[in-house]
């Protein structure tokens, strides 16, 4: 679940809880709204703290010293010996 979906769940839950005053049989929309808000908040926390650091991780390694690899030049120059 991404940040957008989490915020959407929070907004829909807040609308069901605080803005509507409708009764649908045995279904309590206040409880449904609170459940959606808690689920959206959980998804937002999960996305922000668990998934976000994985997306930003950049690893760079630089090796120097005696263990560093040296590369040979790709173009060789030959000395003239006929002078």
QUIPEFEN-V145089 format. One record per pair of residues at least 12 apart in sequence whose C-alpha atoms are under 6 Angstrom apart, sorted by sequence separation. I is the first residue (numbers start at 1). J is the second residue. D is the distance in Angstrom with one decimal. If there is no record, write none. Layout:
i=I j=J d=D
i=I j=J d=D
//
This chain:
i=16 j=29 d=5.9
i=17 j=30 d=4.4
i=17 j=33 d=4.8
i=16 j=33 d=4.9
i=13 j=33 d=3.7
i=13 j=34 d=5.9
i=13 j=36 d=4.8
i=13 j=37 d=4.9
i=9 j=36 d=5.6
i=10 j=37 d=4.3
i=10 j=40 d=5.1
i=9 j=40 d=4.9
i=6 j=40 d=4.3
i=6 j=43 d=5.5
i=6 j=44 d=5.3
i=3 j=44 d=5.7
//
